[in-house]
Amino acid sequence: MHSEFFDLTFPEDNVYNVEPGLTTSVCDGYWAFLRPLPVGPHEISFSASIFMPEGDPVTTQIKNDPIYRSVIEEIDKNSRFNIEVTYDLMVK
């Protein structure tokens, strides 16, 4: 399930390396809530694979908005967008 479309403003020098300004976005995914971590280093990793079917309103929005060009290049021939992320955290 994903959210309805909503307005999203990217600030200058954002972490996604996209042009700052207003765009339309949607939120979809799984979320993890952690208990407070003990002091010290921690590594948190996750991966996801999202099906991006042709004709879907979210897929159409992404493919038609140049701000998502880097995402479009990562959608494979099976209409899947795959991502792997690792966070290195230091709790003080």
DSSP file (Angstrom, degrees, kcal/mol; ACC not computed):
  #  RESIDUE AA STRUCTURE BP1 BP2  ACC     N-H-->O    O-->H-N    N-H-->O    O-->H-N    TCO  KAPPA ALPHA  PHI   PSI    X-CA   Y-CA   Z-CA
    1    1 A M              0   0    0      0, 0.0    28,-0.6     0, 0.0     2,-0.3   0.000 360.0 360.0 360.0 141.4    0.0    0.0    0.0
    2    2 A H  B     -A   28   0A   0     26,-0.2    26,-0.2     1,-0.1     3,-0.1  -0.865 360.0-103.4-126.3 163.6    1.3    3.5   -0.7
    3    3 A S        -     0   0    0     24,-2.8     2,-0.1    -2,-0.3    -1,-0.1  -0.175  42.2 -93.0 -73.3 171.5    0.2    6.9    0.3
    4    4 A E        -     0   0    0      1,-0.1    23,-0.3    22,-0.1    -1,-0.1  -0.400  59.3 -80.4 -71.1 162.7   -1.7    9.4   -1.8
    5    5 A F        -     0   0    0     21,-0.1     2,-0.3    -2,-0.1    21,-0.2  -0.405  57.6-179.7 -63.0 144.1    0.5   11.9   -3.8
    6    6 A F  E     -B   25   0B   0     19,-2.3    19,-3.1    -3,-0.1     2,-0.2  -0.974  32.1 -97.2-143.8 158.8    1.7   14.8   -1.7
    7    7 A D  E     -B   24   0B   0     -2,-0.3     2,-0.4    17,-0.2    17,-0.2  -0.552  38.4-173.1 -76.4 139.9    3.9   17.9   -2.2
    8    8 A L  E     -B   23   0B   0     15,-2.7    15,-2.5    -2,-0.2     2,-0.6  -0.999  11.2-154.9-136.5 130.5    7.5   17.5   -1.3
    9    9 A T  E     -B   22   0B   0     -2,-0.4    13,-0.2    13,-0.2    -2,-0.0  -0.930   8.1-151.7-109.5 119.5   10.1   20.3   -1.3
   10   10 A F  E     -B   21   0B   0     11,-2.8    11,-2.3    -2,-0.6     3,-0.1  -0.755  17.7-138.2 -86.1 131.1   13.8   19.4   -1.7
   11   11 A P    >   -     0   0    0      0, 0.0     3,-0.7     0, 0.0    -1,-0.0  -0.281  33.8 -77.7 -79.7 172.0   16.2   21.9    0.0
   12   12 A E  T 3  S+     0   0    0      1,-0.2     7,-0.1     8,-0.1     9,-0.0  -0.352 117.1  15.0 -60.5 149.9   19.4   23.2   -1.5
   13   13 A D  T 3  S+     0   0    0      1,-0.1    -1,-0.2     5,-0.1     6,-0.1   0.865  90.6 179.8  50.9  45.6   22.3   20.6   -1.2
   14   14 A N    X   -     0   0    0     -3,-0.7     3,-1.5     4,-0.4    -1,-0.1  -0.346  40.1-113.8 -77.7 160.4   20.0   17.7   -0.5
   15   15 A V  T 3  S+     0   0    0      1,-0.3    -1,-0.1     2,-0.1    -2,-0.0   0.637 112.9  61.0 -69.8 -15.0   21.2   14.2    0.1
   16   16 A Y  T 3  S-     0   0    0      2,-0.1    -1,-0.3     3,-0.0     3,-0.1   0.513 101.7-130.6 -89.7  -5.2   19.5   12.9   -3.1
   17   17 A N    <   +     0   0    0     -3,-1.5     2,-0.3     1,-0.2    -2,-0.1   0.883  61.1 135.5  57.3  41.1   21.5   15.2   -5.3
   18   18 A V        -     0   0    0      1,-0.1    -4,-0.4    50,-0.0    -1,-0.2  -0.768  66.2 -80.1-113.2 162.8   18.4   16.4   -7.1
   19   19 A E        -     0   0    0     -2,-0.3    -9,-0.2    -3,-0.1    -1,-0.1  -0.364  52.1-114.3 -61.1 135.5   17.4   20.0   -8.0
   20   20 A P        +     0   0    0      0, 0.0     2,-0.2     0, 0.0    -8,-0.1  -0.329  69.3  70.3 -67.4 154.6   15.9   21.8   -5.1
   21   21 A G  E    S-B   10   0B   0    -11,-2.3   -11,-2.8     2,-0.0     2,-0.3  -0.761  82.7 -33.3 132.3-176.0   12.3   22.8   -5.2
   22   22 A L  E     +B    9   0B   0    -13,-0.2     2,-0.3    -2,-0.2   -13,-0.2  -0.567  56.8 155.3 -83.3 137.8    8.8   21.5   -5.2
   23   23 A T  E     -B    8   0B   0    -15,-2.5   -15,-2.7    -2,-0.3     2,-0.4  -0.877  42.3-101.8-145.0 177.9    7.8   18.1   -6.6
   24   24 A T  E     +B    7   0B   0     -2,-0.3     2,-0.3   -17,-0.2   -17,-0.2  -0.888  43.6 175.5-106.4 139.8    5.1   15.5   -6.1
   25   25 A S  E     -B    6   0B   0    -19,-3.1   -19,-2.3    -2,-0.4     2,-0.3  -0.834  20.5-154.2-137.5 173.3    5.9   12.4   -4.1
   26   26 A V        -     0   0    0     -2,-0.3     2,-0.4   -21,-0.2   -21,-0.1  -0.977  15.6-135.9-146.2 151.7    4.5    9.2   -2.7
   27   27 A C        +     0   0    0    -23,-0.3   -24,-2.8    -2,-0.3     2,-0.3  -0.941  31.8 154.6-116.6 133.6    5.5    7.1    0.3
   28   28 A D  B     +A    2   0A   0     -2,-0.4     2,-0.3   -26,-0.2   -26,-0.2  -0.984  25.5  67.3-153.0 141.8    5.6    3.3    0.2
   29   29 A G  S    S-     0   0    0    -28,-0.6     2,-0.4    -2,-0.3    -2,-0.0  -0.905  71.5 -59.3 147.2-171.5    7.6    0.7    2.1
   30   30 A Y        -     0   0    0     -2,-0.3     2,-0.4     2,-0.0    -2,-0.1  -0.880  43.0-152.9-111.2 145.3    8.2   -1.0    5.3
   31   31 A W        -     0   0    0     -2,-0.4     2,-0.5     2,-0.0    -2,-0.0  -0.929   1.7-152.4-124.1 144.1    9.4    0.8    8.4
   32   32 A A        -     0   0    0     -2,-0.4     2,-0.5     2,-0.0    -2,-0.0  -0.959   2.8-162.5-117.8 131.8   11.5   -0.3   11.4
   33   33 A F        -     0   0    0     -2,-0.5     2,-0.3     0, 0.0    -2,-0.0  -0.962  14.8-161.8-111.7 126.7   11.2    1.1   14.8
   34   34 A L        -     0   0    0     -2,-0.5     3,-0.1     1,-0.0    -2,-0.0  -0.805  19.7-119.3-109.2 146.7   14.2    0.4   17.1
   35   35 A R        -     0   0    0     -2,-0.3    -1,-0.0     1,-0.2     0, 0.0  -0.422  62.0 -69.2 -68.4 159.8   14.5    0.5   20.8
   36   36 A P        -     0   0    0      0, 0.0    -1,-0.2     0, 0.0     0, 0.0  -0.284  58.3-127.2 -54.3 133.6   17.2    3.0   21.9
   37   37 A L        -     0   0    0     -3,-0.1     3,-0.1     1,-0.1     5,-0.0  -0.547  21.9-108.4 -83.8 147.7   20.6    1.6   20.9
   38   38 A P        -     0   0    0      0, 0.0    53,-0.3     0, 0.0    -1,-0.1  -0.297  49.9 -78.3 -68.6 160.4   23.4    1.2   23.4
   39   39 A V  S    S+     0   0    0     53,-0.1    53,-0.2    51,-0.1    51,-0.0  -0.311  94.5  53.2 -58.0 138.5   26.4    3.6   23.2
   40   40 A G  E    S-C   91   0C   0     51,-2.6    51,-2.5    -3,-0.1     2,-0.2  -0.714  93.3 -33.6 127.6-177.5   28.9    2.5   20.5
   41   41 A P  E     -C   90   0C   0      0, 0.0     2,-0.3     0, 0.0    49,-0.2  -0.490  52.7-178.8 -80.7 147.3   29.0    1.7   16.8
   42   42 A H  E     -C   89   0C   0     47,-2.7    47,-3.1    -2,-0.2     2,-0.5  -0.993  16.8-153.5-143.2 147.3   26.1    0.0   15.0
   43   43 A E  E     -C   88   0C   0     -2,-0.3     2,-0.5    45,-0.2    45,-0.2  -0.991  11.4-174.3-123.0 124.4   25.4   -1.1   11.5
   44   44 A I  E     +C   87   0C   0     43,-2.6    43,-3.4    -2,-0.5     2,-0.4  -0.979   9.0 179.9-120.5 123.5   21.9   -1.4   10.2
   45   45 A S  E     +C   86   0C   0     -2,-0.5     2,-0.3    41,-0.2    41,-0.2  -0.930   7.0 161.2-124.6 146.0   21.3   -2.9    6.7
   46   46 A F  E     -C   85   0C   0     39,-2.5    39,-3.0    -2,-0.4     2,-0.3  -0.982  15.6-159.3-153.6 162.5   18.2   -3.5    4.7
   47   47 A S  E     -C   84   0C   0     -2,-0.3     2,-0.3    37,-0.2    37,-0.2  -0.957   7.5-171.6-140.0 159.9   17.2   -4.1    1.1
   48   48 A A  E     -C   83   0C   0     35,-2.5    35,-2.6    -2,-0.3     2,-0.4  -0.989  13.1-158.1-150.4 154.6   14.0   -3.8   -0.9
   49   49 A S  E     -C   82   0C   0     -2,-0.3     2,-0.5    33,-0.2    33,-0.2  -0.986  15.1-167.1-136.1 124.8   12.6   -4.7   -4.2
   50   50 A I  E     -C   81   0C   0     31,-2.8    31,-2.8    -2,-0.4     2,-0.5  -0.947  18.4-133.1-119.5 129.6    9.6   -2.7   -5.6
   51   51 A F  E     -C   80   0C   0     -2,-0.5    29,-0.2    29,-0.2    28,-0.1  -0.696  17.8-168.1 -80.2 127.3    7.5   -3.7   -8.6
   52   52 A M        -     0   0    0     27,-4.3     3,-0.1    -2,-0.5    -1,-0.1  -0.719  12.8-163.4-116.7  76.9    7.0   -0.7  -10.9
   53   53 A P    >   -     0   0    0      0, 0.0     3,-1.5     0, 0.0     6,-0.2  -0.298  25.7-104.9 -68.5 144.4    4.2   -1.8  -13.3
   54   54 A E  T 3  S+     0   0    0      1,-0.2     5,-0.0     5,-0.1     6,-0.0  -0.390 106.0  24.2 -60.9 140.5    3.6    0.0  -16.6
   55   55 A G  T 3  S+     0   0    0      1,-0.3    -1,-0.2    -3,-0.1    -3,-0.0   0.212  85.8 131.9  87.9 -15.9    0.5    2.2  -16.4
   56   56 A D    <>  -     0   0    0     -3,-1.5     4,-2.8     1,-0.1    -1,-0.3  -0.480  64.4-126.5 -67.1 139.4    0.5    2.5  -12.6
   57   57 A P  H  > S+     0   0    0      0, 0.0     4,-2.3     0, 0.0    -1,-0.1   0.863 109.2  48.0 -59.2 -36.7    0.0    6.2  -11.6
   58   58 A V  H  > S+     0   0    0      2,-0.2     4,-2.5     1,-0.2     5,-0.2   0.933 112.9  47.6 -69.5 -44.5    3.2    6.2   -9.4
   59   59 A T  H  > S+     0   0    0     -6,-0.2     4,-2.7     1,-0.2     5,-0.2   0.921 112.9  49.6 -60.0 -44.2    5.3    4.5  -12.1
   60   60 A T  H  X S+     0   0    0     -4,-2.8     4,-1.6     2,-0.2    -1,-0.2   0.917 110.3  50.2 -61.6 -44.3    4.0    7.0  -14.7
   61   61 A Q  H  X S+     0   0    0     -4,-2.3     4,-0.9    -5,-0.2     3,-0.2   0.931 113.3  45.9 -59.7 -46.7    4.7   10.0  -12.4
   62   62 A I  H >< S+     0   0    0     -4,-2.5     3,-0.7     1,-0.2     6,-0.3   0.922 113.3  48.6 -63.7 -45.1    8.3    8.8  -11.8
   63   63 A K  H 3< S+     0   0    0     -4,-2.7    -1,-0.2     1,-0.2    -2,-0.2   0.739 114.7  45.8 -70.1 -21.7    9.0    8.1  -15.5
   64   64 A N  H 3< S+     0   0    0     -4,-1.6    -1,-0.2    -3,-0.2    -2,-0.2   0.515  97.0  79.5 -98.6  -6.2    7.6   11.5  -16.6
   65   65 A D    X<  -     0   0    0     -4,-0.9     3,-2.2    -3,-0.7    -1,-0.1  -0.901  67.0-152.4-107.1 115.4    9.4   13.6  -14.0
   66   66 A P  G >  S+     0   0    0      0, 0.0     3,-1.7     0, 0.0     4,-0.2   0.707  89.9  75.1 -60.4 -18.8   13.0   14.4  -14.8
   67   67 A I  G 3  S+     0   0    0      1,-0.3     3,-0.3     2,-0.1     4,-0.1   0.774  95.4  51.0 -63.7 -23.3   13.8   14.7  -11.1
   68   68 A Y  G X> S+     0   0    0     -3,-2.2     4,-2.3    -6,-0.3     3,-1.0   0.204  71.9 119.5 -97.5  15.1   13.6   10.9  -10.9
   69   69 A R  H <> S+     0   0    0     -3,-1.7     4,-1.9     1,-0.3    -1,-0.2   0.861  74.2  52.3 -51.0 -42.5   16.0   10.2  -13.8
   70   70 A S  H 34 S+     0   0    0     -3,-0.3     4,-0.5     1,-0.2    -1,-0.3   0.843 110.4  48.9 -66.0 -31.3   18.5    8.3  -11.6
   71   71 A V  H X> S+     0   0    0     -3,-1.0     3,-1.3     2,-0.2     4,-0.6   0.918 106.9  55.0 -71.0 -43.7   15.7    6.1  -10.3
   72   72 A I  H >< S+     0   0    0     -4,-2.3     3,-1.2     1,-0.3    -2,-0.2   0.889 103.7  55.8 -56.3 -41.0   14.4    5.3  -13.8
   73   73 A E  T 3< S+     0   0    0     -4,-1.9    -1,-0.3     1,-0.2    -2,-0.2   0.722 105.8  53.1 -65.5 -20.5   17.9    4.1  -14.8
   74   74 A E  T <4 S+     0   0    0     -3,-1.3     2,-0.6    -4,-0.5     8,-0.6   0.530  80.4 102.8 -94.0  -6.9   17.8    1.6  -11.9
   75   75 A I  B <<  -D   81   0C   0     -3,-1.2     6,-0.2    -4,-0.6     4,-0.1  -0.675  69.5-140.9 -77.4 119.8   14.4    0.0  -12.8
   76   76 A D    >   -     0   0    0      4,-2.7     3,-1.9    -2,-0.6     4,-0.2  -0.102  27.8 -90.6 -79.4 178.6   15.4   -3.3  -14.4
   77   77 A K  T 3  S+     0   0    0      1,-0.3    -1,-0.1     2,-0.1    -2,-0.1   0.636 125.1  60.5 -66.1 -13.4   13.8   -5.0  -17.5
   78   78 A N  T 3  S-     0   0    0      2,-0.2    -1,-0.3   -25,-0.0   -26,-0.1   0.176 119.7-107.8 -97.3  16.9   11.4   -6.9  -15.1
   79   79 A S  S <  S+     0   0    0     -3,-1.9   -27,-4.3     1,-0.2     2,-0.4   0.814  76.5 135.1  62.8  33.5    9.9   -3.5  -13.9
   80   80 A R  E     -C   51   0C   0    -29,-0.2    -4,-2.7    -4,-0.2     2,-0.6  -0.928  45.3-155.2-115.2 139.0   11.6   -3.9  -10.5
   81   81 A F  E     -CD  50  75C   0    -31,-2.8   -31,-2.8    -2,-0.4     2,-0.4  -0.964  19.6-167.3-107.8 120.0   13.5   -1.2   -8.6
   82   82 A N  E     +C   49   0C   0     -8,-0.6     2,-0.3    -2,-0.6   -33,-0.2  -0.870   8.5 177.1-112.7 141.3   16.0   -2.8   -6.2
   83   83 A I  E     -C   48   0C   0    -35,-2.6   -35,-2.5    -2,-0.4     2,-0.4  -0.999  14.6-168.5-143.9 143.2   17.9   -1.0   -3.4
   84   84 A E  E     -C   47   0C   0     -2,-0.3     2,-0.4   -37,-0.2   -37,-0.2  -1.000  15.1-177.1-129.6 131.3   20.3   -2.0   -0.7
   85   85 A V  E     -C   46   0C   0    -39,-3.0   -39,-2.5    -2,-0.4     2,-0.4  -0.986  10.6-172.1-133.2 138.2   21.2    0.4    2.1
   86   86 A T  E     -C   45   0C   0     -2,-0.4     2,-0.5   -41,-0.2   -41,-0.2  -0.998   7.4-161.0-129.1 129.2   23.6    0.2    5.1
   87   87 A Y  E     -C   44   0C   0    -43,-3.4   -43,-2.6    -2,-0.4     2,-0.7  -0.935   4.8-157.2-108.2 129.1   23.7    2.8    7.8
   88   88 A D  E     -C   43   0C   0     -2,-0.5     2,-0.3   -45,-0.2   -45,-0.2  -0.934  23.0-173.9-102.2 114.5   26.8    3.1   10.0
   89   89 A L  E     -C   42   0C   0    -47,-3.1   -47,-2.7    -2,-0.7     2,-0.5  -0.836  20.1-160.2-113.3 146.2   25.6    4.7   13.3
   90   90 A M  E     -C   41   0C   0     -2,-0.3     2,-0.5   -49,-0.2   -51,-0.1  -0.971  10.1-160.8-124.1 115.6   27.6    6.0   16.3
   91   91 A V  E      C   40   0C   0    -51,-2.5   -51,-2.6    -2,-0.5    -2,-0.0  -0.839 360.0 360.0 -96.8 126.5   25.6    6.4   19.5
   92   92 A K              0   0    0     -2,-0.5    -1,-0.1   -53,-0.2   -53,-0.1   0.392 360.0 360.0-109.8 360.0   27.2    8.6   22.0
